[in-house]
């Protein structure tokens, strides 16, 4: 590396360039990046979710493809072998709304926010990978921000635990 390489922008940077909350977790693993990405892409979150998934009921399985098929969540984009991102419009009343990827960056309806969740794997040295989980939340108005702060104070640590557990599961 000579310091002039340009890395691709993260999908989360495209879909949530402005955010009120960002929580990121990283893990270096002895698994090659391609294998680690496949594990992230195919991860069943019900096997790593712990308490966080009991809060809203526990589905039989929950992968990125299940999110897109069975909820308001949509796969926003994927850089095959490197990164996948999903998103949903959200209200503090725990209401979800599906917004198509092309409309997601500009969605700014008052009373709603956006959640972007991405997982990525990048080469780290010759045979390891740097795994990253990125959660971003953007609220569209002041009232939503105030409500979300109270919500996040409780759920932020739980979400962080789920992020860390997902990375560990993929890195094994």
N, C-alpha and C positions, 0 to 999 in steps of 0.2 A: 504494500500500500504506500502510495506517495502523498496521501492527504488530499488529492484532487478528485477522488471518486465522489460521485453524486448518488446518494441513495434515493430510491423512489419515495415519494410522499406516502405516508400512511393513509390507509382508507379512512381511518377515524379523522384524520386531518381534513379530508374532503367532506365527509358527512357531518362532522361536528367541529368546524374550525373555531367556533366560539362556544364556550361551555362555562357553566357555573361550577361544576364539580368534575374533577378528573381523578381517577384512582388507577394506578398502574402497578402491576406486580411483574417481577422478572425472575427467571430461574435459568441458571446455566446447567446443562445436562450433558452426560456422556453419550447421548444418542445423536447420530448425525441429523442435520437439519431436515433433510427430506423425510426421514422416518418420523422425526418429532412432529413435523407438520401434519403428516397423515394421521398420527395419533391425536393431535389437536382437532383436526377436521372431523374425525369420526368419533370423538369423545362423547360418551353417554353421560350427561351431566347429573343424572340421578344417582350415578355411582360415586360422585364426589361432592354432592350438594350439601349433605348433612342437614342441619336444622333449617337452613335457608329455603329449601324446597318444601318443607312441611308447612311453611307459612301460608302457602296458597294451594296446598294439595300437591300430591306427588304423582306425576304421570308414570306410566309403565317404563318409558324411556324418553330421553330428551337429547337429541343431537341438533346440529344446526339445521339439518333438513326437516326435522320434526318441528322446530320453531317456526319455520316458514310455512309448513303445511297446516298447523293446528292452532295458530294464535294470530294476534295482530302483528307479531314480529315478521320481518322480512329480511332475507339475506340481501344486504346492500351491495356487496361486491366481494370479489375474491381475486387475489393474485395467486393462481395455482402454485402450490408448493411453498408459499411464503406467508400469506395472510388471508383471513376471512373476517368479514364484519357483518353484524346484524344490527337492526335498529327497530324502534317502535316509537310511536307518539304515545304520550302518557299524560294522565291527569292525576293530581294528588288524591282523587277519590278512587284510585286504583282501576281506572278505566283505560283500556288499551285501544289504539287505533292504528290500522295498517296504512302506511304511507309508502307509495312506490319509490324505489331508489332514485329515479330521476327528479322527483319532487321533494325528496327528503332534505337536502341541504337548505332549501329556501323556506321550508315549512315554518311558519311563525304565528300560527293562530293563537290569540290570547286565551289563557286558561289551560293551555297545553304545554308540554315540554317534549324533548326528544331524548331518548337513551340510545347510545351507540356502544356496542360491545364488540371488541375485536380480539382475536388471538393471532399470534404470529410466531414464526420460527425463522431464525436467521443463523447462518453459519457462524461459529465462534471457534476460531482456531481450525485445526485440520479435521477433527472428528467429533466436535461438540456442537451444541446449538444453544443459542440464547432464545428462550421462550418468553413471550410477553403477553400479558392480558391487560387490556386497556378498556376502562369503562368511563364514558363521558356522558354527562347530563347537561342539557341546555334548556333553560326555562324561558318561556316567551313573555313573561310579565312579572312585575314586582310581587304581586300577591302569590303567584306560583312559587317564586323563589323563597318567600318566607315560609310557606307550608313545607316546601321540600327540605329546607334546612333542618327542621324538626324531625322529619322522616329519615333523613340521611344520618343524623346523629345516632339513631338506633340501628339502622340497617347497613350503614357504611362498613362497620367492622365485620358484619356477617358476609356482605358481598366480598370484602377483601379475603376472608377465609375461603370462600368458594373459589375466588380467582387463584389463590395459592394452591388449593387442593387440585384444581383442574390442571395447573402447570405441572405439579408433582406427578399426577396420574399419567399425563402425556410423556413425561420425561423418564418414566421407568423402563 
